[in-house]
Amino acid sequence: MECTTIGVDLAKSVFEVAVSKRPGHVSERRRLSRDRFVRFFAERQPATVLLEACGSAHYWARRLEGMGHSVKLLPPHLVRPYVQRNKTDRSDAKALLEAYRNEEIRPVPVKSVDQHTLAALHRLRSGWMTTRTARINSLRGILREFGIVIPLGPRHVLRTVGALLEDADSGIPDALRPALAAAASEVRELEARILTVERQLRALARQTPTVERLMTIPGVGLLTATALVAFVGDVRRFPSGRHFASYLGLTPREHSSGSVRRLGRISKRGDAYLRMLLIHGARAVLWAAQQKTHPGRLQAWALGVALLRGRNRAAVALANKLARIAWAVWKTDRSFEQRQAA
């Protein structure tokens, strides 16, 4: 081989490359434009290429793997401590070479195009949901200043605003009516976009057997199942369900020393979006379990935790258990089997 390891500091148009033929030593440095960057690796013999798992990293990883190179994506927050002195492109590329020598740093799996498609749909939907909530809250706050209180629930907002705009004696100033109508129209447009994305996710879910199996788990619906497939990738890289729950930040944070072991609240590491979906799913399971006369074993366990520790802690504990169940269902390719409590 011409080289053993190549560290690359990615950017939009200028890439810093550090070539190492033996550990701890940089034998060659290059600063390449986008076109020259592709040509540089196309002319190289297969090597190990190190990238930070940042924007466009998965795209470049797929392209470089197509050229025969072995690509490793390293978490940026774990590479940062290896940057010596000032932060520059040269020091970032050298830090990748040093971080790769640490076996405790596990590479990030390269996402496929299908995974990125699912992830992009989730990101777009999440952004539109945030904007929709902001517009609805704005309408509520504006109308409250005119003595109009809208009942709880987003479904009441557009109906109330439409009725107020149609009523000439509603007390809404004429100068404000066009702006309110535009805000209500924006909410309707956002809801149409969100519905379209959910239809696309549902169509992709029917083509993915893993998603259908994950949806057999209580509290895991379309959004959670597709998000797990999009952001996790291959679940077999986790040796156990506890490792998977820890990856999602649903295991306790530990601060122990000597013979004293202290466990605190959950670590909240990993993807906050996945953790939020699992916890919301757990809350739905808790609510449904309270309505049943004979809940299943999982629901009965969650109700017992809720009685002892409260609903919030029970929801987080159940989300942890749902993550472990998802790992088992995903790894064994078997649907979830509901069992009745004793």
Secondary structure, 3 states (H helix, E strand, C coil): CCCCEEEEECCCCEEEEEEECECCECCEEEEEEHHHHHHHHHCCCCCEEEEECCCCHHHHHHHHHHCCCEEEEECHHHHHHHCCCCCCHHHHHHHHHHHHCCCCCCCECCCCHHHHHHHHHHHHHHHHHHHHHHHHHHHHHHHHCCCCCCCCCCHHHHHHHHHHHHCCCCCCCCCCHHHHHHHHHHHHHHHHHHHHHHHHHHHHHHCCHHHHHHCCCCCCCHHHHHHHHHHHCCHHHCCCHHHHHHHCCCCEEECCECCECCEEEECCCCCHHHHHHHHHHHHHHHHHHHHCCCCEHHHHHHHHHHHHHCHHHHHHHHHHHHHHHHHHHHHHCCCCCCCECC
